[in-house]
Amino acid sequence: MTPAPPSNVIAVDHNWDDGTRIDLSWTLAPDDSALQGYLIRKKGAEDTAFARVEMVAPGINRFTVSDLTPGHPYLFEVTAVAKDLSESSPAATSVPVTPAMQWFDGTRFWFLVVLIVFCGSVMVFIELARRGVALKVRKIAGLEAIDEAVGRATEMGRSCLFVPGIGDMNDMQTIAGMSILARVAKTAAEYNAKIEVPTSHSLVMTAGQETVQAAFLTAGRPDAYNSDMIYYVTDEQFGYVAQLQGLMVRERPAACFYMGSFFAESLILAETGNGIGAIQIAGTAQPSQLPFFVAACDYTLIGEEFFAASAYLSGEARQIGSLKGQDVGKLIVAVGIIAGVIGETIVALTGSPAIRTIVDYLTQKMLT
């Protein structure tokens, strides 16, 4: 038997969205309790037939259609489906409805909250640092060892080798390496040690020259600066590595610094430096290369330690404040992960519908 159709199908644009949703509502069919559900279909202006969207349970008279194209008009129809899967005549919207993008997407509300908390934390900590409040930053052994490494090279009468990786100046790891180069060069100038910086890109060479010159000037020894200490080798990866290997074997630097973006050459360089007995300090954000540096170098800056080096070494208020503000963000993320894991565990053990609702809200609303 053909079921009675629903009526009064109304489609309106969804408020506070990105222009991909439309809200549908309808009056339930008279024999609603005997139905399998309601089948919703849509048709765009360029479509020739209605396409299935979703089947909703009986008793439900509202549904939000998503994944639409902003600015494109759509028609909708709702059909009652009986237990034997027979369908009623469709009840359709009378005029096309066009989803429009709003100035604020309400589904991103929690993202806005997190953004405000993150940015607010950074601004608060920067202001605290400017007022002279002591902000604790844990010791990073690799950066603390810079003076030791350069001092050892000075005592042995041998040079320091700084390798800024094979990335160009548009790589954040290369930029982070330049901040560490400034500290190494300043220490070398103070100790009257020779520093050599071979590069694989011309822009890195230019930036390195400027960095080292500024460091020597800060140390009060501009006369000791020699631009020939920072030079270009080649853009070719293993040609660059071969030159570095030859340099290390011939000149036997007492301290080697690897700070930047590294790939297959990481273990080659670290093993060569280990073979000549140099003290080695490495830093990179390439997860696949960290094990090689950890195994072959004396000190390794792992991941975020590498990017925190600039703030750590300078102690400048804006950088330290930014660093501490980011820690607040990491804390919030960690709390969210722990809360989610605990919630899912409780649901798995007890089947609590209340906890299930909370976990679903966390994963489907706050983290979507």
Secondary structure, 3 states (H helix, E strand, C coil): CCCCCCEEEEEEECCCCECCCEEEEEECCCCHHHEEEEEEEEEECCCCCCEEEEEECCCCCEEEECCCCCCCCEEEEEEEEECCCCECCCEECCCCECCCECCCCHHHHHHHHHHHHHHHHHHHHHHHHHCCCCCCCCCCHHHHCHHHHHHHHHHHCCCEEEEEECCCCCCHHHHHHHHHHHHHHHHHHHHCCCEEEEECCHHHHHHHHHHHHHHHHHCCCHHHCCHHHEEECCCCHHHHHHHHHHHHHHHCCCEEEEEEECCCHHHHHHHHHHHCCCEEEEEECCCCCHHHHHHHCCEEEECHHHHCHHHHHHCCHHHHHHHHHHHHHHHHHHHHHHHHHHHHHHHHHHCCHHHHHHHHHHHHHHCC
